[in-house]
Amino acid sequence: MYVTIAIHHAKAEHAEEFLGFMKRVQAAVLGADGLIEFSSWREPGGSRLVGYARWESEAAFHEALPTVLSLSGERREEWTERPDEILALEQA
């Protein structure tokens, strides 16, 4: 099992646009080999948006990565307050 977590620090005025972008990325990756779950989360009362994905393996994630990144041109720098935090975790 392999988990990826992307923590996005969205500006409040752009949170809905950013969340829409995240949903489009999810839709693009849906059905990828080895993808178990890909979902979007938001911090209640805060500005963080989180993309959470579970994969059968690290290799499955890396194989799907070009698709994950395929919509990156739609993302706007002004949507965020600071750089993303990316976590990649393997099951212990």
PDB file of N, CA, C and O in Angstrom, chain B, residues numbered from 101:
ATOM      1  N   MET B 101       0.855  -1.170   0.000  1.00  0.00           N
ATOM      2  CA  MET B 101       0.000   0.000   0.000  1.00  0.00           C
ATOM      3  C   MET B 101       0.904   1.237   0.000  1.00  0.00           C
ATOM      4  O   MET B 101       1.950   1.258   0.649  1.00  0.00           O
ATOM      5  N   TYR B 102       0.485   2.250  -0.729  1.00  0.00           N
ATOM      6  CA  TYR B 102       1.233   3.504  -0.848  1.00  0.00           C
ATOM      7  C   TYR B 102       0.217   4.633  -0.792  1.00  0.00           C
ATOM      8  O   TYR B 102      -0.822   4.564  -1.450  1.00  0.00           O
ATOM      9  N   VAL B 103       0.501   5.662  -0.021  1.00  0.00           N
ATOM     10  CA  VAL B 103      -0.417   6.784   0.159  1.00  0.00           C
ATOM     11  C   VAL B 103       0.289   8.077  -0.228  1.00  0.00           C
ATOM     12  O   VAL B 103       1.446   8.298   0.131  1.00  0.00           O
ATOM     13  N   THR B 104      -0.414   8.921  -0.958  1.00  0.00           N
ATOM     14  CA  THR B 104       0.088  10.261  -1.245  1.00  0.00           C
ATOM     15  C   THR B 104      -0.899  11.277  -0.686  1.00  0.00           C
ATOM     16  O   THR B 104      -2.114  11.128  -0.816  1.00  0.00           O
ATOM     17  N   ILE B 105      -0.350  12.307  -0.063  1.00  0.00           N
ATOM     18  CA  ILE B 105      -1.157  13.376   0.523  1.00  0.00           C
ATOM     19  C   ILE B 105      -0.563  14.697   0.067  1.00  0.00           C
ATOM     20  O   ILE B 105       0.612  14.978   0.305  1.00  0.00           O
ATOM     21  N   ALA B 106      -1.381  15.500  -0.587  1.00  0.00           N
ATOM     22  CA  ALA B 106      -0.958  16.833  -1.017  1.00  0.00           C
ATOM     23  C   ALA B 106      -1.748  17.852  -0.205  1.00  0.00           C
ATOM     24  O   ALA B 106      -2.975  17.908  -0.284  1.00  0.00           O
ATOM     25  N   ILE B 107      -1.034  18.653   0.572  1.00  0.00           N
ATOM     26  CA  ILE B 107      -1.665  19.687   1.390  1.00  0.00           C
ATOM     27  C   ILE B 107      -1.479  21.015   0.661  1.00  0.00           C
ATOM     28  O   ILE B 107      -0.359  21.485   0.461  1.00  0.00           O
ATOM     29  N   HIS B 108      -2.605  21.602   0.272  1.00  0.00           N
ATOM     30  CA  HIS B 108      -2.605  22.863  -0.469  1.00  0.00           C
ATOM     31  C   HIS B 108      -3.064  23.979   0.463  1.00  0.00           C
ATOM     32  O   HIS B 108      -4.071  23.839   1.157  1.00  0.00           O
ATOM     33  N   HIS B 109      -2.337  25.068   0.476  1.00  0.00           N
ATOM     34  CA  HIS B 109      -2.649  26.216   1.329  1.00  0.00           C
ATOM     35  C   HIS B 109      -3.370  27.266   0.478  1.00  0.00           C
ATOM     36  O   HIS B 109      -2.770  28.233   0.008  1.00  0.00           O
ATOM     37  N   ALA B 110      -4.654  27.046   0.301  1.00  0.00           N
ATOM     38  CA  ALA B 110      -5.446  27.889  -0.589  1.00  0.00           C
ATOM     39  C   ALA B 110      -5.777  29.235   0.056  1.00  0.00           C
ATOM     40  O   ALA B 110      -6.043  29.316   1.256  1.00  0.00           O
ATOM     41  N   LYS B 111      -5.755  30.282  -0.760  1.00  0.00           N
ATOM     42  CA  LYS B 111      -6.278  31.569  -0.307  1.00  0.00           C
ATOM     43  C   LYS B 111      -7.791  31.443  -0.246  1.00  0.00           C
ATOM     44  O   LYS B 111      -8.409  30.848  -1.129  1.00  0.00           O
ATOM     45  N   ALA B 112      -8.384  32.005   0.801  1.00  0.00           N
ATOM     46  CA  ALA B 112      -9.824  31.857   1.028  1.00  0.00           C
ATOM     47  C   ALA B 112     -10.646  32.243  -0.194  1.00  0.00           C
ATOM     48  O   ALA B 112     -11.634  31.583  -0.515  1.00  0.00           O
ATOM     49  N   GLU B 113     -10.243  33.305  -0.874  1.00  0.00           N
ATOM     50  CA  GLU B 113     -11.022  33.782  -2.016  1.00  0.00           C
ATOM     51  C   GLU B 113     -10.894  32.884  -3.254  1.00  0.00           C
ATOM     52  O   GLU B 113     -11.634  33.052  -4.223  1.00  0.00           O
ATOM     53  N   HIS B 114      -9.966  31.943  -3.221  1.00  0.00           N
ATOM     54  CA  HIS B 114      -9.768  31.036  -4.358  1.00  0.00           C
ATOM     55  C   HIS B 114      -9.997  29.564  -4.002  1.00  0.00           C
ATOM     56  O   HIS B 114      -9.741  28.679  -4.819  1.00  0.00           O
ATOM     57  N   ALA B 115     -10.475  29.305  -2.793  1.00  0.00           N
ATOM     58  CA  ALA B 115     -10.626  27.924  -2.332  1.00  0.00           C
ATOM     59  C   ALA B 115     -11.554  27.119  -3.234  1.00  0.00           C
ATOM     60  O   ALA B 115     -11.247  25.966  -3.537  1.00  0.00           O
ATOM     61  N   GLU B 116     -12.655  27.671  -3.665  1.00  0.00           N
ATOM     62  CA  GLU B 116     -13.604  26.929  -4.500  1.00  0.00           C
ATOM     63  C   GLU B 116     -13.018  26.647  -5.878  1.00  0.00           C
ATOM     64  O   GLU B 116     -13.220  25.564  -6.426  1.00  0.00           O
ATOM     65  N   GLU B 117     -12.295  27.608  -6.441  1.00  0.00           N
ATOM     66  CA  GLU B 117     -11.629  27.376  -7.730  1.00  0.00           C
ATOM     67  C   GLU B 117     -10.602  26.256  -7.596  1.00  0.00           C
ATOM     68  O   GLU B 117     -10.509  25.376  -8.452  1.00  0.00           O
ATOM     69  N   PHE B 118      -9.839  26.303  -6.516  1.00  0.00           N
ATOM     70  CA  PHE B 118      -8.803  25.295  -6.292  1.00  0.00           C
ATOM     71  C   PHE B 118      -9.443  23.920  -6.109  1.00  0.00           C
ATOM     72  O   PHE B 118      -8.969  22.929  -6.663  1.00  0.00           O
ATOM     73  N   LEU B 119     -10.515  23.869  -5.332  1.00  0.00           N
ATOM     74  CA  LEU B 119     -11.199  22.603  -5.106  1.00  0.00           C
ATOM     75  C   LEU B 119     -11.758  22.046  -6.424  1.00  0.00           C
ATOM     76  O   LEU B 119     -11.723  20.835  -6.647  1.00  0.00           O
ATOM     77  N   GLY B 120     -12.261  22.906  -7.278  1.00  0.00           N
ATOM     78  CA  GLY B 120     -12.726  22.476  -8.588  1.00  0.00           C
ATOM     79  C   GLY B 120     -11.608  21.866  -9.407  1.00  0.00           C
ATOM     80  O   GLY B 120     -11.802  20.850 -10.075  1.00  0.00           O
ATOM     81  N   PHE B 121     -10.440  22.482  -9.357  1.00  0.00           N
ATOM     82  CA  PHE B 121      -9.265  21.944 -10.037  1.00  0.00           C
ATOM     83  C   PHE B 121      -8.918  20.564  -9.485  1.00  0.00           C
ATOM     84  O   PHE B 121      -8.646  19.637 -10.248  1.00  0.00           O
ATOM     85  N   MET B 122      -8.927  20.430  -8.169  1.00  0.00           N
ATOM     86  CA  MET B 122      -8.615  19.147  -7.546  1.00  0.00           C
ATOM     87  C   MET B 122      -9.587  18.061  -8.012  1.00  0.00           C
ATOM     88  O   MET B 122      -9.176  16.931  -8.277  1.00  0.00           O
ATOM     89  N   LYS B 123     -10.854  18.397  -8.110  1.00  0.00           N
ATOM     90  CA  LYS B 123     -11.868  17.430  -8.568  1.00  0.00           C
ATOM     91  C   LYS B 123     -11.614  17.025 -10.022  1.00  0.00           C
ATOM     92  O   LYS B 123     -11.837  15.869 -10.383  1.00  0.00           O
ATOM     93  N   ARG B 124     -11.153  17.955 -10.859  1.00  0.00           N
ATOM     94  CA  ARG B 124     -10.843  17.611 -12.254  1.00  0.00           C
ATOM     95  C   ARG B 124      -9.643  16.666 -12.329  1.00  0.00           C
ATOM     96  O   ARG B 124      -9.614  15.761 -13.163  1.00  0.00           O
ATOM     97  N   VAL B 125      -8.662  16.874 -11.466  1.00  0.00           N
ATOM     98  CA  VAL B 125      -7.516  15.960 -11.422  1.00  0.00           C
ATOM     99  C   VAL B 125      -7.990  14.571 -11.002  1.00  0.00           C
ATOM    100  O   VAL B 125      -7.596  13.572 -11.604  1.00  0.00           O
ATOM    101  N   GLN B 126      -8.827  14.507  -9.982  1.00  0.00           N
ATOM    102  CA  GLN B 126      -9.370  13.218  -9.547  1.00  0.00           C
ATOM    103  C   GLN B 126     -10.076  12.512 -10.702  1.00  0.00           C
ATOM    104  O   GLN B 126      -9.860  11.322 -10.930  1.00  0.00           O
ATOM    105  N   ALA B 127     -10.906  13.235 -11.418  1.00  0.00           N
ATOM    106  CA  ALA B 127     -11.652  12.642 -12.523  1.00  0.00           C
ATOM    107  C   ALA B 127     -10.712  12.113 -13.605  1.00  0.00           C
ATOM    108  O   ALA B 127     -10.972  11.070 -14.205  1.00  0.00           O
ATOM    109  N   ALA B 128      -9.618  12.836 -13.851  1.00  0.00           N
ATOM    110  CA  ALA B 128      -8.658  12.416 -14.872  1.00  0.00           C
ATOM    111  C   ALA B 128      -7.957  11.120 -14.479  1.00  0.00           C
ATOM    112  O   ALA B 128      -7.627  10.307 -15.342  1.00  0.00           O
ATOM    113  N   VAL B 129      -7.730  10.925 -13.189  1.00  0.00           N
ATOM    114  CA  VAL B 129      -6.969   9.780 -12.709  1.00  0.00           C
ATOM    115  C   VAL B 129      -7.873   8.575 -12.409  1.00  0.00           C
ATOM    116  O   VAL B 129      -7.391   7.447 -12.303  1.00  0.00           O
ATOM    117  N   LEU B 130      -9.150   8.812 -12.276  1.00  0.00           N
ATOM    118  CA  LEU B 130     -10.098   7.745 -11.973  1.00  0.00           C
ATOM    119  C   LEU B 130      -9.915   6.575 -12.934  1.00  0.00           C
ATOM    120  O   LEU B 130      -9.883   6.765 -14.150  1.00  0.00           O
ATOM    121  N   GLY B 131      -9.798   5.397 -12.405  1.00  0.00           N
ATOM    122  CA  GLY B 131      -9.622   4.212 -13.220  1.00  0.00           C
ATOM    123  C   GLY B 131      -8.178   3.839 -13.499  1.00  0.00           C
ATOM    124  O   GLY B 131      -7.921   2.842 -14.174  1.00  0.00           O
ATOM    125  N   ALA B 132      -7.229   4.618 -12.995  1.00  0.00           N
ATOM    126  CA  ALA B 132      -5.812   4.281 -13.194  1.00  0.00           C
ATOM    127  C   ALA B 132      -5.500   2.948 -12.538  1.00  0.00           C
ATOM    128  O   ALA B 132      -6.019   2.637 -11.466  1.00  0.00           O
ATOM    129  N   ASP B 133      -4.662   2.174 -13.174  1.00  0.00           N
ATOM    130  CA  ASP B 133      -4.251   0.892 -12.604  1.00  0.00           C
ATOM    131  C   ASP B 133      -3.609   1.105 -11.241  1.00  0.00           C
ATOM    132  O   ASP B 133      -2.703   1.924 -11.089  1.00  0.00           O
ATOM    133  N   GLY B 134      -4.081   0.370 -10.267  1.00  0.00           N
ATOM    134  CA  GLY B 134      -3.500   0.432  -8.926  1.00  0.00           C
ATOM    135  C   GLY B 134      -4.060   1.514  -8.028  1.00  0.00           C
ATOM    136  O   GLY B 134      -3.670   1.600  -6.864  1.00  0.00           O
ATOM    137  N   LEU B 135      -4.968   2.349  -8.533  1.00  0.00           N
ATOM    138  CA  LEU B 135      -5.577   3.389  -7.695  1.00  0.00           C
ATOM    139  C   LEU B 135      -6.694   2.770  -6.870  1.00  0.00           C
ATOM    140  O   LEU B 135      -7.607   2.153  -7.419  1.00  0.00           O
ATOM    141  N   ILE B 136      -6.627   2.930  -5.565  1.00  0.00           N
ATOM    142  CA  ILE B 136      -7.649   2.414  -4.658  1.00  0.00           C
ATOM    143  C   ILE B 136      -8.650   3.509  -4.305  1.00  0.00           C
ATOM    144  O   ILE B 136      -9.859   3.281  -4.299  1.00  0.00           O
ATOM    145  N   GLU B 137      -8.138   4.685  -4.016  1.00  0.00           N
ATOM    146  CA  GLU B 137      -8.990   5.804  -3.588  1.00  0.00           C
ATOM    147  C   GLU B 137      -8.276   7.103  -3.904  1.00  0.00           C
ATOM    148  O   GLU B 137      -7.057   7.202  -3.764  1.00  0.00           O
ATOM    149  N   PHE B 138      -9.044   8.102  -4.332  1.00  0.00           N
ATOM    150  CA  PHE B 138      -8.498   9.445  -4.551  1.00  0.00           C
ATOM    151  C   PHE B 138      -9.612  10.404  -4.161  1.00  0.00           C
ATOM    152  O   PHE B 138     -10.667  10.417  -4.795  1.00  0.00           O
ATOM    153  N   SER B 139      -9.391  11.204  -3.126  1.00  0.00           N
ATOM    154  CA  SER B 139     -10.437  12.083  -2.624  1.00  0.00           C
ATOM    155  C   SER B 139      -9.875  13.437  -2.210  1.00  0.00           C
ATOM    156  O   SER B 139      -8.678  13.594  -1.970  1.00  0.00           O
ATOM    157  N   SER B 140     -10.778  14.405  -2.136  1.00  0.00           N
ATOM    158  CA  SER B 140     -10.417  15.771  -1.725  1.00  0.00           C
ATOM    159  C   SER B 140     -11.041  16.065  -0.366  1.00  0.00           C
ATOM    160  O   SER B 140     -12.154  15.639  -0.056  1.00  0.00           O
ATOM    161  N   TRP B 141     -10.286  16.801   0.421  1.00  0.00           N
ATOM    162  CA  TRP B 141     -10.715  17.147   1.779  1.00  0.00           C
ATOM    163  C   TRP B 141     -10.448  18.621   2.015  1.00  0.00           C
ATOM    164  O   TRP B 141      -9.585  19.220   1.372  1.00  0.00           O
ATOM    165  N   ARG B 142     -11.194  19.199   2.942  1.00  0.00           N
ATOM    166  CA  ARG B 142     -10.936  20.582   3.333  1.00  0.00           C
ATOM    167  C   ARG B 142     -10.913  20.687   4.844  1.00  0.00           C
ATOM    168  O   ARG B 142     -11.584  19.936   5.553  1.00  0.00           O
ATOM    169  N   GLU B 143     -10.134  21.623   5.311  1.00  0.00           N
ATOM    170  CA  GLU B 143     -10.008  21.864   6.747  1.00  0.00           C
ATOM    171  C   GLU B 143     -11.199  22.708   7.204  1.00  0.00           C
ATOM    172  O   GLU B 143     -11.392  23.812   6.695  1.00  0.00           O
ATOM    173  N   PRO B 144     -12.001  22.214   8.152  1.00  0.00           N
ATOM    174  CA  PRO B 144     -13.125  23.017   8.636  1.00  0.00           C
ATOM    175  C   PRO B 144     -12.624  24.311   9.282  1.00  0.00           C
ATOM    176  O   PRO B 144     -11.791  24.280  10.188  1.00  0.00           O
ATOM    177  N   GLY B 145     -13.127  25.417   8.820  1.00  0.00           N
ATOM    178  CA  GLY B 145     -12.750  26.706   9.380  1.00  0.00           C
ATOM    179  C   GLY B 145     -11.362  27.176   9.001  1.00  0.00           C
ATOM    180  O   GLY B 145     -10.907  28.204   9.503  1.00  0.00           O
ATOM    181  N   GLY B 146     -10.686  26.462   8.141  1.00  0.00           N
ATOM    182  CA  GLY B 146      -9.328  26.827   7.738  1.00  0.00           C
ATOM    183  C   GLY B 146      -9.225  26.945   6.226  1.00  0.00           C
ATOM    184  O   GLY B 146     -10.226  26.904   5.511  1.00  0.00           O
ATOM    185  N   SER B 147      -8.004  27.092   5.758  1.00  0.00           N
ATOM    186  CA  SER B 147      -7.800  27.313   4.330  1.00  0.00           C
ATOM    187  C   SER B 147      -7.121  26.140   3.622  1.00  0.00           C
ATOM    188  O   SER B 147      -6.885  26.199   2.416  1.00  0.00           O
ATOM    189  N   ARG B 148      -6.808  25.083   4.358  1.00  0.00           N
ATOM    190  CA  ARG B 148      -6.094  23.978   3.728  1.00  0.00           C
ATOM    191  C   ARG B 148      -7.049  23.049   2.978  1.00  0.00           C
ATOM    192  O   ARG B 148      -8.121  22.694   3.467  1.00  0.00           O
ATOM    193  N   LEU B 149      -6.624  22.674   1.783  1.00  0.00           N
ATOM    194  CA  LEU B 149      -7.294  21.656   0.985  1.00  0.00           C
ATOM    195  C   LEU B 149      -6.322  20.500   0.854  1.00  0.00           C
ATOM    196  O   LEU B 149      -5.119  20.706   0.692  1.00  0.00           O
ATOM    197  N   VAL B 150      -6.843  19.278   0.923  1.00  0.00           N
ATOM    198  CA  VAL B 150      -5.974  18.105   0.936  1.00  0.00           C
ATOM    199  C   VAL B 150      -6.440  17.102  -0.113  1.00  0.00           C
ATOM    200  O   VAL B 150      -7.612  16.730  -0.171  1.00  0.00           O
ATOM    201  N   GLY B 151      -5.491  16.679  -0.936  1.00  0.00           N
ATOM    202  CA  GLY B 151      -5.732  15.574  -1.852  1.00  0.00           C
ATOM    203  C   GLY B 151      -5.132  14.322  -1.243  1.00  0.00           C
ATOM    204  O   GLY B 151      -3.954  14.294  -0.886  1.00  0.00           O
ATOM    205  N   TYR B 152      -5.954  13.285  -1.126  1.00  0.00           N
ATOM    206  CA  TYR B 152      -5.539  12.040  -0.479  1.00  0.00           C
ATOM    207  C   TYR B 152      -5.730  10.899  -1.466  1.00  0.00           C
ATOM    208  O   TYR B 152      -6.826  10.727  -2.001  1.00  0.00           O
ATOM    209  N   ALA B 153      -4.697  10.124  -1.715  1.00  0.00           N
ATOM    210  CA  ALA B 153      -4.807   8.988  -2.632  1.00  0.00           C
ATOM    211  C   ALA B 153      -4.136   7.760  -2.035  1.00  0.00           C
ATOM    212  O   ALA B 153      -3.059   7.841  -1.443  1.00  0.00           O
ATOM    213  N   ARG B 154      -4.801   6.621  -2.205  1.00  0.00           N
ATOM    214  CA  ARG B 154      -4.235   5.324  -1.809  1.00  0.00           C
ATOM    215  C   ARG B 154      -3.994   4.520  -3.076  1.00  0.00           C
ATOM    216  O   ARG B 154      -4.837   4.466  -3.971  1.00  0.00           O
ATOM    217  N   TRP B 155      -2.841   3.905  -3.130  1.00  0.00           N
ATOM    218  CA  TRP B 155      -2.413   3.135  -4.296  1.00  0.00           C
ATOM    219  C   TRP B 155      -2.026   1.734  -3.855  1.00  0.00           C
ATOM    220  O   TRP B 155      -1.645   1.519  -2.704  1.00  0.00           O
ATOM    221  N   GLU B 156      -2.124   0.786  -4.773  1.00  0.00           N
ATOM    222  CA  GLU B 156      -1.685  -0.576  -4.474  1.00  0.00           C
ATOM    223  C   GLU B 156      -0.180  -0.631  -4.239  1.00  0.00           C
ATOM    224  O   GLU B 156       0.302  -1.456  -3.463  1.00  0.00           O
ATOM    225  N   SER B 157       0.565   0.249  -4.914  1.00  0.00           N
ATOM    226  CA  SER B 157       2.022   0.249  -4.780  1.00  0.00           C
ATOM    227  C   SER B 157       2.595   1.599  -5.197  1.00  0.00           C
ATOM    228  O   SER B 157       1.922   2.403  -5.842  1.00  0.00           O
ATOM    229  N   GLU B 158       3.829   1.829  -4.824  1.00  0.00           N
ATOM    230  CA  GLU B 158       4.531   3.034  -5.262  1.00  0.00           C
ATOM    231  C   GLU B 158       4.663   3.039  -6.783  1.00  0.00           C
ATOM    232  O   GLU B 158       4.542   4.087  -7.418  1.00  0.00           O
ATOM    233  N   ALA B 159       4.908   1.875  -7.360  1.00  0.00           N
ATOM    234  CA  ALA B 159       5.041   1.780  -8.818  1.00  0.00           C
ATOM    235  C   ALA B 159       3.751   2.209  -9.519  1.00  0.00           C
ATOM    236  O   ALA B 159       3.799   2.885 -10.547  1.00  0.00           O
ATOM    237  N   ALA B 160       2.604   1.820  -8.971  1.00  0.00           N
ATOM    238  CA  ALA B 160       1.319   2.227  -9.560  1.00  0.00           C
ATOM    239  C   ALA B 160       1.174   3.744  -9.533  1.00  0.00           C
ATOM    240  O   ALA B 160       0.715   4.344 -10.505  1.00  0.00           O
ATOM    241  N   PHE B 161       1.561   4.361  -8.427  1.00  0.00           N
ATOM    242  CA  PHE B 161       1.513   5.827  -8.339  1.00  0.00           C
ATOM    243  C   PHE B 161       2.400   6.454  -9.405  1.00  0.00           C
ATOM    244  O   PHE B 161       1.961   7.349 -10.128  1.00  0.00           O
ATOM    245  N   HIS B 162       3.635   5.996  -9.509  1.00  0.00           N
ATOM    246  CA  HIS B 162       4.561   6.589 -10.474  1.00  0.00           C
ATOM    247  C   HIS B 162       4.093   6.381 -11.916  1.00  0.00           C
ATOM    248  O   HIS B 162       4.329   7.227 -12.778  1.00  0.00           O
ATOM    249  N   GLU B 163       3.439   5.267 -12.167  1.00  0.00           N
ATOM    250  CA  GLU B 163       2.905   5.028 -13.510  1.00  0.00           C
ATOM    251  C   GLU B 163       1.776   6.013 -13.837  1.00  0.00           C
ATOM    252  O   GLU B 163       1.630   6.437 -14.983  1.00  0.00           O
ATOM    253  N   ALA B 164       0.982   6.373 -12.827  1.00  0.00           N
ATOM    254  CA  ALA B 164      -0.135   7.292 -13.028  1.00  0.00           C
ATOM    255  C   ALA B 164       0.269   8.760 -12.910  1.00  0.00           C
ATOM    256  O   ALA B 164      -0.518   9.638 -13.261  1.00  0.00           O
ATOM    257  N   LEU B 165       1.460   9.042 -12.430  1.00  0.00           N
ATOM    258  CA  LEU B 165       1.886  10.423 -12.184  1.00  0.00           C
ATOM    259  C   LEU B 165       1.750  11.336 -13.402  1.00  0.00           C
ATOM    260  O   LEU B 165       1.326  12.479 -13.228  1.00  0.00           O
ATOM    261  N   PRO B 166       2.080  10.913 -14.616  1.00  0.00           N
ATOM    262  CA  PRO B 166       1.869  11.810 -15.759  1.00  0.00           C
ATOM    263  C   PRO B 166       0.408  12.257 -15.897  1.00  0.00           C
ATOM    264  O   PRO B 166       0.138  13.395 -16.281  1.00  0.00           O
ATOM    265  N   THR B 167      -0.525  11.364 -15.586  1.00  0.00           N
ATOM    266  CA  THR B 167      -1.941  11.735 -15.629  1.00  0.00           C
ATOM    267  C   THR B 167      -2.271  12.692 -14.496  1.00  0.00           C
ATOM    268  O   THR B 167      -2.997  13.665 -14.698  1.00  0.00           O
ATOM    269  N   VAL B 168      -1.747  12.426 -13.309  1.00  0.00           N
ATOM    270  CA  VAL B 168      -1.971  13.313 -12.161  1.00  0.00           C
ATOM    271  C   VAL B 168      -1.518  14.731 -12.505  1.00  0.00           C
ATOM    272  O   VAL B 168      -2.190  15.701 -12.155  1.00  0.00           O
ATOM    273  N   LEU B 169      -0.390  14.851 -13.185  1.00  0.00           N
ATOM    274  CA  LEU B 169       0.189  16.159 -13.500  1.00  0.00           C
ATOM    275  C   LEU B 169      -0.336  16.762 -14.805  1.00  0.00           C
ATOM    276  O   LEU B 169      -0.001  17.899 -15.136  1.00  0.00           O
ATOM    277  N   SER B 170      -1.145  16.024 -15.537  1.00  0.00           N
ATOM    278  CA  SER B 170      -1.562  16.464 -16.877  1.00  0.00           C
ATOM    279  C   SER B 170      -2.378  17.750 -16.890  1.00  0.00           C
ATOM    280  O   SER B 170      -2.402  18.449 -17.903  1.00  0.00           O
ATOM    281  N   LEU B 171      -3.037  18.071 -15.804  1.00  0.00           N
ATOM    282  CA  LEU B 171      -3.850  19.288 -15.744  1.00  0.00           C
ATOM    283  C   LEU B 171      -3.152  20.428 -15.009  1.00  0.00           C
ATOM    284  O   LEU B 171      -3.777  21.450 -14.725  1.00  0.00           O
ATOM    285  N   SER B 172      -1.885  20.271 -14.702  1.00  0.00           N
ATOM    286  CA  SER B 172      -1.178  21.273 -13.897  1.00  0.00           C
ATOM    287  C   SER B 172      -1.206  22.658 -14.534  1.00  0.00           C
ATOM    288  O   SER B 172      -1.094  23.657 -13.823  1.00  0.00           O
ATOM    289  N   GLY B 173      -1.349  22.743 -15.834  1.00  0.00           N
ATOM    290  CA  GLY B 173      -1.430  24.045 -16.496  1.00  0.00           C
ATOM    291  C   GLY B 173      -2.671  24.838 -16.131  1.00  0.00           C
ATOM    292  O   GLY B 173      -2.710  26.052 -16.331  1.00  0.00           O
ATOM    293  N   GLU B 174      -3.678  24.174 -15.604  1.00  0.00           N
ATOM    294  CA  GLU B 174      -4.907  24.856 -15.179  1.00  0.00           C
ATOM    295  C   GLU B 174      -4.775  25.507 -13.809  1.00  0.00           C
ATOM    296  O   GLU B 174      -5.546  26.402 -13.462  1.00  0.00           O
ATOM    297  N   ARG B 175      -3.807  25.060 -13.042  1.00  0.00           N
ATOM    298  CA  ARG B 175      -3.628  25.584 -11.684  1.00  0.00           C
ATOM    299  C   ARG B 175      -3.010  26.974 -11.742  1.00  0.00           C
ATOM    300  O   ARG B 175      -2.116  27.227 -12.550  1.00  0.00           O
ATOM    301  N   ARG B 176      -3.483  27.871 -10.890  1.00  0.00           N
ATOM    302  CA  ARG B 176      -3.008  29.251 -10.862  1.00  0.00           C
ATOM    303  C   ARG B 176      -2.235  29.527  -9.571  1.00  0.00           C
ATOM    304  O   ARG B 176      -2.663  29.159  -8.478  1.00  0.00           O
ATOM    305  N   GLU B 177      -1.106  30.174  -9.729  1.00  0.00           N
ATOM    306  CA  GLU B 177      -0.254  30.497  -8.587  1.00  0.00           C
ATOM    307  C   GLU B 177      -0.978  31.367  -7.561  1.00  0.00           C
ATOM    308  O   GLU B 177      -0.752  31.232  -6.358  1.00  0.00           O
ATOM    309  N   GLU B 178      -1.836  32.248  -8.031  1.00  0.00           N
ATOM    310  CA  GLU B 178      -2.531  33.163  -7.121  1.00  0.00           C
ATOM    311  C   GLU B 178      -3.555  32.461  -6.220  1.00  0.00           C
ATOM    312  O   GLU B 178      -4.101  33.088  -5.312  1.00  0.00           O
ATOM    313  N   TRP B 179      -3.820  31.195  -6.451  1.00  0.00           N
ATOM    314  CA  TRP B 179      -4.760  30.454  -5.616  1.00  0.00           C
ATOM    315  C   TRP B 179      -4.175  30.083  -4.266  1.00  0.00           C
ATOM    316  O   TRP B 179      -4.931  29.746  -3.354  1.00  0.00           O
ATOM    317  N   THR B 180      -2.863  30.131  -4.101  1.00  0.00           N
ATOM    318  CA  THR B 180      -2.243  29.621  -2.879  1.00  0.00           C
ATOM    319  C   THR B 180      -1.467  30.682  -2.114  1.00  0.00           C
ATOM    320  O   THR B 180      -0.975  31.661  -2.677  1.00  0.00           O
ATOM    321  N   GLU B 181      -1.377  30.450  -0.814  1.00  0.00           N
ATOM    322  CA  GLU B 181      -0.626  31.333   0.075  1.00  0.00           C
ATOM    323  C   GLU B 181       0.840  30.951   0.166  1.00  0.00           C
ATOM    324  O   GLU B 181       1.696  31.809   0.384  1.00  0.00           O
ATOM    325  N   ARG B 182       1.131  29.676   0.000  1.00  0.00           N
ATOM    326  CA  ARG B 182       2.505  29.177   0.100  1.00  0.00           C
ATOM    327  C   ARG B 182       2.598  27.835  -0.609  1.00  0.00           C
ATOM    328  O   ARG B 182       1.574  27.271  -0.995  1.00  0.00           O
ATOM    329  N   PRO B 183       3.803  27.315  -0.785  1.00  0.00           N
ATOM    330  CA  PRO B 183       3.964  26.050  -1.510  1.00  0.00           C
ATOM    331  C   PRO B 183       3.234  24.880  -0.834  1.00  0.00           C
ATOM    332  O   PRO B 183       3.003  24.874   0.375  1.00  0.00           O
ATOM    333  N   ASP B 184       2.888  23.911  -1.652  1.00  0.00           N
ATOM    334  CA  ASP B 184       2.235  22.699  -1.165  1.00  0.00           C
ATOM    335  C   ASP B 184       3.176  21.892  -0.283  1.00  0.00           C
ATOM    336  O   ASP B 184       4.398  22.011  -0.368  1.00  0.00           O
ATOM    337  N   GLU B 185       2.582  21.081   0.551  1.00  0.00           N
ATOM    338  CA  GLU B 185       3.315  20.068   1.304  1.00  0.00           C
ATOM    339  C   GLU B 185       2.892  18.726   0.713  1.00  0.00           C
ATOM    340  O   GLU B 185       1.699  18.438   0.621  1.00  0.00           O
ATOM    341  N   ILE B 186       3.845  17.918   0.320  1.00  0.00           N
ATOM    342  CA  ILE B 186       3.564  16.628  -0.285  1.00  0.00           C
ATOM    343  C   ILE B 186       4.127  15.519   0.595  1.00  0.00           C
ATOM    344  O   ILE B 186       5.305  15.532   0.951  1.00  0.00           O
ATOM    345  N   LEU B 187       3.282  14.569   0.937  1.00  0.00           N
ATOM    346  CA  LEU B 187       3.699  13.410   1.713  1.00  0.00           C
ATOM    347  C   LEU B 187       3.516  12.163   0.858  1.00  0.00           C
ATOM    348  O   LEU B 187       2.485  12.007   0.203  1.00  0.00           O
ATOM    349  N   ALA B 188       4.487  11.291   0.859  1.00  0.00           N
ATOM    350  CA  ALA B 188       4.402   9.996   0.206  1.00  0.00           C
ATOM    351  C   ALA B 188       4.747   8.966   1.282  1.00  0.00           C
ATOM    352  O   ALA B 188       5.831   8.997   1.866  1.00  0.00           O
ATOM    353  N   LEU B 189       3.812   8.059   1.531  1.00  0.00           N
ATOM    354  CA  LEU B 189       3.951   7.141   2.652  1.00  0.00           C
ATOM    355  C   LEU B 189       3.769   5.693   2.221  1.00  0.00           C
ATOM    356  O   LEU B 189       2.902   5.383   1.403  1.00  0.00           O
ATOM    357  N   GLU B 190       4.580   4.823   2.769  1.00  0.00           N
ATOM    358  CA  GLU B 190       4.391   3.405   2.537  1.00  0.00           C
ATOM    359  C   GLU B 190       3.907   2.772   3.840  1.00  0.00           C
ATOM    360  O   GLU B 190       4.201   3.265   4.929  1.00  0.00           O
ATOM    361  N   GLN B 191       3.181   1.702   3.717  1.00  0.00           N
ATOM    362  CA  GLN B 191       2.617   1.053   4.900  1.00  0.00           C
ATOM    363  C   GLN B 191       3.735   0.451   5.744  1.00  0.00           C
ATOM    364  O   GLN B 191       4.624  -0.223   5.225  1.00  0.00           O
ATOM    365  N   ALA B 192       3.681   0.700   7.035  1.00  0.00           N
ATOM    366  CA  ALA B 192       4.706   0.201   7.959  1.00  0.00           C
ATOM    367  C   ALA B 192       4.369  -1.205   8.442  1.00  0.00           C
ATOM    368  O   ALA B 192       5.120  -1.785   9.226  1.00  0.00           O
TER     369      ALA B 192
END
